[in-house]
Amino acid sequence: DWSYLFNTNIDLTWRSVIDEVAYGCCIISDKNINILTCKNNEKIDIEGFAIIGNHRATVQNGLCDEVPTRYVGNIHNINNINVIGCGKNGINLYRGYEISTMNNVKCQFNMGYGLFVGYNVGVDSATEYLKFNNCIFAHNRLDGVHFTYWRKDISFNNCLLNGNGQYYLNNIDPLLGYDRRVPSNLKDVRAGVFFEQGNVELNDTNIGLSFVNCYGEDCLKGVHLENVKGVGV
């Protein structure tokens, strides 16, 4: 039962798409909006479709939750989706991400991060106990995956991290149209997976960051870990 929406100006939620439009569809938008949004009282529970954005829409996120005002939990079911070419981030989780497994997700050619996991000061925005299985975070302008604050136990298994950030191409990217040369300051180099300094439980000796069968070409850093006490780079 395929329905058709053309150039809608409505901020659709994932539930309205699944219930009212189609299952297993491809959602395409050139609007400078969050293409699919999750409200603060909702969990993200999605699978089986694609989102294609417009890389010139500078504040466009493919899949996005709202900035939290209180703790509402960050357990999300995000599986078997493809997010391509958004103007900002492919998947943007402002309120953290915890106790979840992401399977077969592809975030590629987005102008910001492939997956951005944020943190709201003053609100418990936990990022811990995560598993990424058979995912692709590739050719995003910034990091493939970026964690603003994190605690422990994050694992990547059989993931591909090609071409995130800037690397030695020395000319204009033919698809996205920007310079992919290495920046003059190596501190500005992006990574396949970037862990910012976070709220790690410093007395915990089992932080547990693991990468198994993960690969990445055309990138200067596969994984970058900011300076956190008790954790090496």
N, C-alpha and C positions, 0 to 999 in steps of 0.2 A: 504494500500500500504506500506508494511513493507520492509524497506531496512536494510542492515546489515553493520556495521563498526566494524572491529576487530583491536584492539591495534593501533588506529590512533595516530600519533604524532602531529597532527594538533590541535592548540588551537581553538576549535569550538566556535562560538558565538551562543547564544540562537536562533537567527534568522536562522542561517544556519541549525540548527537541525530541527526546526519547518518546514522550507521551503523545505529542501532537504532530510531529513532522515525519520522522522515519527512524527505523533502527538500522544500523549499518550504513549510514549515509556519509557523504562527503559534504562538509559545510565550508563554503567559500565566502570570504568577506574582504572588501577593500576599505571598509569603514575604520575610522580611527577610534575604535572602541575595544572593550574586552569582548571577544567573540562569544564565549560561553562563560557565564558567571555562576558562582555558588554563593548563596547568601550565608550570613553568619550562623543561622540556625540549621544549616544543612550539612550533610556529608557529601563529598563527591563520590559518586558510584557510577562509573561509566566504563564502557568497553565497546569495541567493535566499530569505530568510525574514524574518519580523518577530518582534520581542520587545515585549511589552506588560507593563509593570510596575505597581506600586502606589505612587503618589507619597507615601503616608504611611509607607512602609517606609524608614526614614531612612538605612540603610546598604546599600540595594539598588542594585547596578550591573547594567546589562543585559548587557554583555559585558565581561569583566575578565580580565587576566592577573595572575600572582602577583608579590609584591614580590621583586625579584631578589636573589640572594645572590652571583651572579657574572655575567659577561657571557655571554649566550646568543644574542645577535642579536635584532634588533627588526624584521625584515622580515616584514610581515604582508600577507595578501591578504584585504581586507575590501571586498566589493562587493555592491551591490544588496540591502541590508538596511534595515529600518526599525525604530528603537528608540524607543519611546514611553512616557512617563509613569513612568519609574523614580524611586525615592525618593532616589537619589543621582545618579550619572552615567550617561548613556546608554552610552557606551563609555569604559572606564577602562584606560589602558595605563600601568601603573606603571613599566615598564622602558624607556621611551622608544619611539621610532618612527622608523625610518630606511629609506631607499631603497625606498619603497613608493608606490603609486598607489591612492587610494581613489576609487571610482566609484559614483555613484548611491546614496549613503548618506543616510538621513534620520534625524536625532536631534532629537526634538521633545518639548516639554512635560515634560522631566526636571527634577527638583527641584534638581539640582546643575548640572554642566556637561553640554553635549551630548557633547563629546569632551574628555577630560582626558588629557594626556600628561605623565607624571611623570618623576622623576629620583631615583635612589637614590644618596646620597652614598657615595663609595668604590667604586662599581661603574660601569663605562663604560655609561651609559644614553644612547646617542646619539639625537639628534633632528635629522635633516638629510635632504636630498634627498627631499622629499615633494611629491606632487601630489594635489590634491583636485579632482575633476572632477564637475560636475553634482550637487553635494551640497546638502542643506538642513540647516542648524543653526538651529532656530527655536524661540522661546518657551521657552527653558530658563531656569530661575531665576537661574543665574549666567551665565558666559560661554558663547557657542555653542561655541567651541573655545578651550581653555586649554593653552598650552605652558609647563611649569615651567622647563625649561632647553632651549636650542636652539642650534644652530650656524649653519646656513646653508641656502640653497636650498629654500625652501618656497613653493609657489605654489597659489593658489586660482583656479579657472576656472569661470565660470558657476555660482556658488554663491549661495544665498539665506540671509540672516542676519537674518531678521525677529525683532523683539521679544525679544531676549535681554537678561537683566538687568532692571533697573528703569527705568521710563520714565514719561512724563507721562500716566498714566491716571487718577491721583488717586482711585482707589477700590479696592475689593477685586477681585482677579482672579476672574471668575466661574467659571473652570474649576478653578484650583488653590487658590483660597481664601486668597491672601495679598496684602498691600499692594504695589501696583506703583508707588507714588509715588517720585519721585527722592529718594534718601537725602540727609540734611543735609550730609554730607561728600562732595564730588564724587570724592574718592579711592576711595570705595566703589562708584562706578558701574561696572557691568560692561560688557563689549563683545561685539561679534560674534566677534572673534578677539583674544585677549589673549596677548601675548608677555611672559613674565616675564624679568627680567634673567637671562641665562644664560651658558653657557660658549662664547660666540662666540670664534672664532679671531681675535683682535684684529688680527693682521697681515694678515688676508685682506681684500682690497678688493672682493671679489665675494661679498657675503653673499647677495644675491638673494632678497628677499621681494617677491612679486608678486601682484596681485589684478587679474584681467581679467574684465569683465562680471559683477561681483559687486554684489548689491543688499541693502538692508536698511531696513525701515521700523520705526517704533516702537522706536527704540533711540537712546541718547545718543551712543554711540561705535560706529562700525563696526569699527575696528581700534585697539588700544592697544598701544604698545610701551614697556616699562619702560626706564629709563635704562641704556643700555649704551654703553660707550666706543666712539666712532667711528661710532655709529649714531644718526641723528636720530629724533625722534618725528614 
